[in-house]
Amino acid sequence: MLGTSVGLSLGLGVAFRRGLCTSAARLRPIARSSCHGPSQPLTIRIASRPFQTPSPQRSTPQLSSLSIRRNSTKPPTRVPTTTTLNTTATPAEPAVTSGPAERPSIISRIYSNLSLTPVKENHEKDGEHGSSSVGKLLELAKPEKKNLVIAVGLLLISSSVSMLVPLTIGKLIDFFSTNSSTFLGLSFPVAAGVLAVTFCIGAAANASRAIIMRTSGQRIIARVRNQAYLSTLRQEPEFADRSAGDIVSRLSVDTNILGESVTSNLSDGLRALISATVGVAAMVWISAKLTLVMLCVVPPVSLGAVFYGRYLRKLSNMTQEAVGEMSKTAEEKLNAFKTVAAYNSQELEGSLFAKKVDSVFQLAKKEAYMTGIFWGASGLTGNLAMLCLLGYGGHLVSIHEITVGDLTSLLMYSAYVGGSVSGLTGFFTGLMRGVGAGSRVFWLLDRTSHIPLDKGVKLPHSRNGPIRFENVRFRYPSRKEVEVLKGINMHIEPGTSVALVGSSGSGKTSIQQLLSRFYDPDEGRVTFDGTDIRDFAPESWRSRIGVVFQDPILFAGTVHENIAYGSPDATREDVEAAAKAANCDFIWNLPQGFDTLIGKASLSGGQRQRISIARALVRNPSILLLDEATSALDSTSENAVNAAIDDIIRQQNITVILAAHRLSSIARAERVVVLENGVVSEEGRYDVLSRREGSRFRTLMAAQLLVEKSSKGIEASQPEQGNLQERI
Ligand SMILES: Nc1ncnc2c1ncn2[C@@H]1O[C@H](COP(=O)(O)OP(=O)(O)OP(=O)(O)O)[C@@H](O)[C@H]1O
């Protein structure tokens, strides 16, 4: 009896616990990914601001500025502040709740859930949810159909066996209390043996079901992850820039929830359904009257527990969000540790963090109170319900309507049914979470890139030709309000070199990004050998381009692998030739040469940059884009990289477009294009422009010279500015 009471209380607590457990499971990932998307180290740069005097009226340059920016992504793009992973947890709300008469019952809630109203998300973004349905979820499980059918069969066996337990215990009690000679129509030893075998079969079926369900679930998760990641990689770069943190959460957490939902959750739901149905049927068979009384008590209490559990889960979600905020604050400041130390902000940061900790504590305290009250109340309700049932059941036993064994079986079945009802609501919640997670994952799977990689004609490998920008206008999709390029017209002959020059933010990188087809222009066109580059398949077009970014990105692996990145067919000879062309002599002095692991070799900025130039060269590109390849380097490294660029420029078969701030880099190009206010304001040969009195280029160069000198602590004088050519 005590066991039954405990069973019922436990049953009531299941829904509540489910909420908390799933919430707790989400806690860690939230803390991990809550901050600024993928954790990118903050770089603190005290940078000389080049070309700070675009305005003709002001010739005094700003000398230097402190810039703190994230590595790799340049723009102030919209970064999700908290990539909360509880996004799929809130079940869909019922559509109408205007008054008591219209308040939906649990059944209608379940139906409204089943109609799969899109699950609300905390950080909902426009159009970032795929359509989802149970059908689509099940479709995912299709390749596992055979395994799942076997698992369902095994589930039926194990559930049937476990439903025999209450009946057997009841019969056992009657057997001993009546001194009967047969048990279940058999002699006791034979009956015991049959039961033992049956229970073994049940246990084996249960174990096999769990194994099959879990492995199938993991296979589904693996399949979805691979597909979703591949789909992500095929998107336009803007997409990943904008939502890297969110994508990672979709790939890790949402795929997990999805896989769980179509396997374990489905299996738990089925088991709960079978247990509830068989339990109620057995109870009716034993005593319809007592069953009726129990059905009046157990389900309402269970449902009360479910709703209460939901409220607690909401509270728990809020706590997790607060924990996410707290972690975000800590992560941000720990990444900027030197800044905090340099500005003696330890106390300030300590109090800011304490505020976050306090909001977590307040929520957790509320949660603790509610949890305590819930556990107390659910235990009491369970016990009171049990008392009622025992009272009425005892009465039925006293009038010989049922036996003591029947009463025991009935009580046990009622606990089973109570647990199963909780299990079923847990199943629906899990299903809803699966649907929500599914919509996020399907969105990733179904999304078509704005610049599909393989759409368009293939470019012959050997082809080179002039590049032309024809009245190109462009705004970044994430910042539509600012027109970055306002009608760029430019012609670049094949095999020549051009330096794009302009103040910071004038659009040098943007031009290179358009050339790489990371974006497409809003108006006008970019042509290559007379063909709009949008007509080429981006994959094929990009294979003709080598890009060297300002921050060289090297991956884990050997030097060879890094140079051959993106050129899987490159031989060791090709890699060595590219390394030579990129002035990477130092590689031959590394302990294992080209087989040295990048992590093991402490490479300087200049060496890393030259490796990334070699990576661009090994694919034998027609066009080489160098985006401020030397701006972050010291003068020794800069000289080494510039020497490499010099060698490349001398090659006749490669068009070099370099965005540059430093005079030493600009001077190497055959032609200079000056960008101002989104248009080309001047262009020509370097020596001509730098000599021409009053040229925009000359003003910019003078300012740059001042900046370079001031960064070295040398005072610049007017005559020196006039003597620009000699200075260079
Ligand atoms: N991904 C982006 N999303 C939105 N705006 C961007 C993005 N990248 C650059 N911008 C904005 O576009 C403008 C031009 O930037 P761009 O990087 O092309 O200039 P730049 O001349 O290369 O500057 P710098 O010399 O500082 O590298 C700037 O105002 C910049 O803030």
The ligand as an SDF file (V2000), in Angstrom:
LIG
                    3D

 31 33  0  0  0  0  0  0  0  0999 V2000
   29.2990   42.5080  -43.5040 N   0  0  0  0  0  0  0  0  0  0  0  0
   28.9780   43.7890  -43.3870 C   0  0  0  0  0  0  0  0  0  0  0  0
   27.7270   44.1470  -43.0590 N   0  0  0  0  0  0  0  0  0  0  0  0
   27.3710   45.4310  -42.9580 C   0  0  0  0  0  0  0  0  0  0  0  0
   28.1910   46.4640  -43.1930 N   0  0  0  0  0  0  0  0  0  0  0  0
   29.4610   46.1810  -43.5320 C   0  0  0  0  0  0  0  0  0  0  0  0
   29.9270   44.8410  -43.6520 C   0  0  0  0  0  0  0  0  0  0  0  0
   31.2320   44.8740  -44.0010 N   0  0  0  0  0  0  0  0  0  0  0  0
   31.5640   46.1840  -44.0980 C   0  0  0  0  0  0  0  0  0  0  0  0
   30.5130   46.9580  -43.8180 N   0  0  0  0  0  0  0  0  0  0  0  0
   30.4540   48.4060  -43.8520 C   0  0  0  0  0  0  0  0  0  0  0  0
   30.6940   48.8060  -45.1920 O   0  0  0  0  0  0  0  0  0  0  0  0
   31.5030   49.9590  -45.2460 C   0  0  0  0  0  0  0  0  0  0  0  0
   32.7160   49.6650  -46.1250 C   0  0  0  0  0  0  0  0  0  0  0  0
   33.4730   48.6790  -45.4650 O   0  0  0  0  0  0  0  0  0  0  0  0
   34.7740   48.0450  -46.1060 P   0  0  0  0  0  0  0  0  0  0  0  0
   35.2350   46.9890  -45.1810 O   0  0  0  0  0  0  0  0  0  0  0  0
   34.5100   47.6660  -47.4920 O   0  0  0  0  0  0  0  0  0  0  0  0
   35.7560   49.2690  -46.0720 O   0  0  0  0  0  0  0  0  0  0  0  0
   37.3350   49.2700  -46.1810 P   0  0  0  0  0  0  0  0  0  0  0  0
   37.6820   50.4120  -47.0630 O   0  0  0  0  0  0  0  0  0  0  0  0
   37.8540   47.9460  -46.5880 O   0  0  0  0  0  0  0  0  0  0  0  0
   37.7030   49.5860  -44.6790 O   0  0  0  0  0  0  0  0  0  0  0  0
   39.0370   49.2080  -43.8950 P   0  0  0  0  0  0  0  0  0  0  0  0
   40.1400   49.9300  -44.5610 O   0  0  0  0  0  0  0  0  0  0  0  0
   38.8020   49.7080  -42.5150 O   0  0  0  0  0  0  0  0  0  0  0  0
   39.1920   47.7390  -43.9590 O   0  0  0  0  0  0  0  0  0  0  0  0
   31.8390   50.3020  -43.8230 C   0  0  0  0  0  0  0  0  0  0  0  0
   30.9670   51.3360  -43.4240 O   0  0  0  0  0  0  0  0  0  0  0  0
   31.5660   49.0450  -43.0550 C   0  0  0  0  0  0  0  0  0  0  0  0
   31.1240   49.3320  -41.7510 O   0  0  0  0  0  0  0  0  0  0  0  0
  1  2  1  0
  2  3  1  0
  2  7  2  0
  3  4  2  0
  4  5  1  0
  5  6  2  0
  6  7  1  0
  6 10  1  0
  7  8  1  0
  8  9  2  0
  9 10  1  0
 10 11  1  0
 11 12  1  0
 11 30  1  0
 12 13  1  0
 13 14  1  0
 13 28  1  0
 14 15  1  0
 15 16  1  0
 16 17  2  0
 16 18  1  0
 16 19  1  0
 19 20  1  0
 20 21  2  0
 20 22  1  0
 20 23  1  0
 23 24  1  0
 24 25  2  0
 24 26  1  0
 24 27  1  0
 28 29  1  0
 28 30  1  0
 30 31  1  0
M  END
$$$$
